[in-house]
Amino acid sequence: MKRYHSILGLAFLALTMFSSCRENEYGTVDLTLPDDSTNIVVDAKYTYNHPCAMYSQDDFDRVKTELDNGTAPDAVKKAYAALQNSKYAQLTYEDNPQELIVRGDTKNTGVDKENYVYAMRDAAAAWQLGLRWKLSGDDKFATAAVKILNDWAAKCKKITSNDANQVLAAGAQGYTFANAGELLQTFSGWSDTDKKTFKTWMVNVFASKNKDFLDNHTGSNVCSLHYWSNWDLVNMASYLSIGILTENDDMVNYVVNYFYTGAGNGCIKNLIQGTFSDPLGTGEQIAQDQESGRDQGHAQMSAMVAANLAQIAYTLYTKNQKVSQLDFFAADNNALLHLGEYVALSNLRTGTDNKNADGDWMIDATKMPFNTYKYCIGCTCKDQNHGVIQTTLGTDSRGQLRPGWEIFYNHYAKVLGLTSGFTYVKAFADKMRPEAGAGDTDRYGDNSGAFDQLGWGTLMLYRE
């Protein structure tokens, strides 16, 4: 089986000795790097021109100018109207902070049932209100967003449950809260004291759990590849975003190194399970996602969170181009594009949109090239009875819609200016445009899957 490998041929930068625990003004997180120096591809210092996570100020200036002068593409105008109408982007939105965020088994937590949906919705609201502020210039939206962030930082103490599912909240809600905070970094109405309190909360409650999971994958009872790629990816996105928010070079470096050489399935060499020539004859490369044999809802989540992660890293890269490893999009000869093409082709229909009743599948599932995937077969997990051998594309949840395709299409077709290689990514982006985000219940529903991605790609990225 052909697999992508990390860019170990790059000259390693000189390393400094890291203490077992790093202190910073926003809290304490164990930032120990692996003893094996072959796992280190970068040890860099960064310039942070806030906002510089999901989107930059240049992005906001471009979109705002086009909206203001009327030159924005119709799809962008429609996306902005959708944001303005989103229930999560209203000044009347009421947040509901919790002392504990509980996702998973609630036994011994003191909470009767899972309550992470409050953090899920409130983080999305802070993000969307922040977007409205940046694009309208109306400080009322920033004030409303800051209130949500301050309320949560003042009340919430930790993320917990009686099982591993808590780390999904640490990742998905972690990177949403962090990106909302990043949008508001330059808002003069957010006091330095409250801003510091929020950053400390992000480090202590979210980043600490992100890092522990990526280091240990919940402990010695499971192997490093036990958890599906989306678990790693949301925690990588959270840890990277918090590192940017707090200007912590070590946190950023950790995620960059993990992307290329990490032990889990968020590492590029494990995320991609084989490369093939497009069976429909375009001559383009497609690359099997680690979750493609599982089901298509999770395969799309894996691809879409990978797109979000790459976009966050690339925005920082635009101001730090000396650190080429930050360009996850370019890694291993545009490997993420090939992954996007595989997942898109697996889920596309032939009709004008992608609803179940509209058109036949673009390809029969049995004709998708697929490398046999042995999930936890002969691994070091204590439980040896949960493994499975996957030999074909998983078809459950096939065609499920998730926002993020606009990221893939914009980057490779518009930013890089490629003329080919993105046939199915483009087709999916075209079908979904204007792509919105959480709150677009007709398209994504209103469960947790709608909130795993930041969304609003058409609004911020699309250009004709």
PyMOL commands that set and color helices and strands:
alter all, ss='L'
color gray80, all
select helices_A, chain A and resi 37-39+57-69+74-85+87-89+116-136+139-155+166-183+192-216+229-245+249-261+268-271+296-317+324-326+328-347+365-367+405-415+423-432+441-444+448-451+457-461
alter helices_A, ss='H'
color red, helices_A
select strands_A, chain A and resi 22-24+27-29+100-102+158-160+272-277+285-289+373-375+388-390
alter strands_A, ss='S'
color yellow, strands_A
deselect
rebuild
show_as cartoon
